[in-house]
Amino acid sequence: MHFGAADLLRCRFAISPLCQTHEAVRTLRRTERHGYHLPWLRRVREAVTGLDLSELWLLMPGRGGYTPDFLGPPPEVPYAPFEDELARMRSTDPAAAHRELVLSLACTPGAAESPRGRAMLA
């Protein structure tokens, strides 16, 4: 793989509260990959006890797979407010979101046929 000046110019660094939230949820889902977050994971597990996260887990496969891009679009500005990022996520074209949901659910055997998976694709 080769990168040129044009590729470098397309790179950007930005703080994204939505992407940070996305990665925090991914860490909670795939705990074995994030040993350095154990103190945080212990606290968060207590906080989410009793919450039904099964719908979210369908979109974050435990091993590999694809998480829909619209759940964490790249920020448009260096310090995007969380509310703006949520609004941008909600404004995703429904057809594009559906395509990404199909791809994501296909990564987990039985997910698309589950009641929650079918509801997402309806």
N, C-alpha and C positions, 0 to 999 in steps of 0.2 A: 504494500500500500504506500502510495506516495502523496505527499501534501505539498502544495505550492503556496505562493503568496496569496492567491485568491481564496484558497481554503482557510488560511489563517485569518484573513479579513472577515470571513463569515463567522468566526468564533466570537463569543461574547461571554462575559461573566456577569451574572446578575443574582441578586438575592431574591428567591422566590418562596414566599410562605406556603404556597400551594404545593410546590415541588418538595419542600421540606416535610410537609404533612404527608404527602404521598410516600416519601422515603421512610418516615417514621412508621407508617402503617405497614409498609413492606418489611421493616425490621421486626415488627410485632408478629408478622406472618411467618417470617423465615428466621426464627431466633437462632438457629444453629450457625448461621453465617455472620453473626454479629456479637461475638463474645465480649467485645469491648463495651457493649451497651448493656451489660447484665444489670447493673444497678437501676438504670432507667427502665429496663424491661420488667424488673420485679415490681416497681412502683406502678407502671402502666397496667400490668396484668391485673393488679388489685383494682385499679380504677375502672377497667372494662369488664370486670366480672359481672355476669348477668346480662350483658349486652349481646344481642344476636348479630354477630358479624358475618354470618354465613353468606349473605349476598355479596358483601365486599370480598370475601375470600374467593368467591367464584371468579372474580376479575383479577385476582392476584394468585396465580397458581403457586403451590408450595415448592415445586421444583421446575425451574426453567419457565418456559411459556412466554406469553405475551400479555402485558397489561395495556389496556387501551390508552393510546397517546392523548386522547382528549381529557383524560383525568389529570394530566400534568403538562399542559402546553408550555413551551418555552416562554419565559416572561418577555414582554415587549419593551420594558424599561428596566433600568438597573435595580430600582427599589419599588417594585410593584406592591401596592396595597393588597392585602388578602381579599378584600371585597371585590376589587377589580379583577383579580384572577378568577374568583368564583364566577363572576358575571361572564367572563370570557369562556370559561368551561361550559357554563349553561347555554351560551350562544352557539355551541358547536352545531353544525349542520346535522339534522337528525339522520340523514342517509349516511353520512360519514361516521357518526356515532354507532349506528347499527352495524356497519361493516366492521368496525373495530371490536364491537361486542361479539360478533360472530367469531372473529379470529381469536379473541381471548377465551371465550367459552369452549372453543374447540381444543384448547390446550389441556383441559381438565376432563378426563373421561366421564361422561354422563352429565356434565354441567348444563349443556344446552337443552337436554331433555328434562332436567329437574324442574319442579314448579317455579322456582325463582328464576332459573335460566330462561324458561319459556316466557315468563312475565317480562323479563328484560328485552326479549326479542319481539314482543307483541307490538 
